[in-house]
Amino acid sequence: MAEVPGGDFLPVILLISLILGLIPLVGIAWFVITRTLTSVDGLFGSLILLSLSAIFFLDVFWQLRDRGLLRSGSKVKESPKSAASEES
């Protein structure tokens, strides 16, 4: 078996990032439950919590993409024959 750089440390970081991304969403749910979302404090608090959540989920996305677990967009590669036939 080939050694993966980082070993078991990288899945732990992925799990921590997921947990830290979910905690701010619980805070937003609290704003909704207590009906303070429409106050100035609730709006700014939810904006800050959404930003924190987005940062951690973006980190999770980048880690999964770098490991090849997520496909990057559906890029269609053009074959050389079809490119040559279009030029003539």
CORJOCOR-V898237 format. One record per residue. N is the residue number from 1. BURIAL is b if it has 9 or more other ideal C-beta (glycine too) atoms within 8 Angstrom, else e. Layout:
# CORJOCOR-V898237
n=N burial=BURIAL
n=N burial=BURIAL
This chain:
# CORJOCOR-V898237
n=1 burial=e
n=2 burial=e
n=3 burial=e
n=4 burial=e
n=5 burial=e
n=6 burial=e
n=7 burial=e
n=8 burial=e
n=9 burial=e
n=10 burial=b
n=11 burial=e
n=12 burial=e
n=13 burial=b
n=14 burial=b
n=15 burial=e
n=16 burial=e
n=17 burial=b
n=18 burial=b
n=19 burial=e
n=20 burial=b
n=21 burial=b
n=22 burial=b
n=23 burial=e
n=24 burial=b
n=25 burial=b
n=26 burial=e
n=27 burial=b
n=28 burial=b
n=29 burial=e
n=30 burial=e
n=31 burial=b
n=32 burial=e
n=33 burial=e
n=34 burial=e
n=35 burial=e
n=36 burial=e
n=37 burial=b
n=38 burial=e
n=39 burial=e
n=40 burial=e
n=41 burial=e
n=42 burial=b
n=43 burial=b
n=44 burial=e
n=45 burial=b
n=46 burial=b
n=47 burial=e
n=48 burial=e
n=49 burial=b
n=50 burial=b
n=51 burial=e
n=52 burial=b
n=53 burial=b
n=54 burial=e
n=55 burial=e
n=56 burial=b
n=57 burial=b
n=58 burial=e
n=59 burial=b
n=60 burial=b
n=61 burial=b
n=62 burial=e
n=63 burial=b
n=64 burial=b
n=65 burial=b
n=66 burial=e
n=67 burial=e
n=68 burial=e
n=69 burial=e
n=70 burial=e
n=71 burial=e
n=72 burial=e
n=73 burial=e
n=74 burial=e
n=75 burial=e
n=76 burial=e
n=77 burial=e
n=78 burial=e
n=79 burial=e
n=80 burial=e
n=81 burial=e
n=82 burial=e
n=83 burial=b
n=84 burial=e
n=85 burial=e
n=86 burial=e
n=87 burial=e
n=88 burial=e
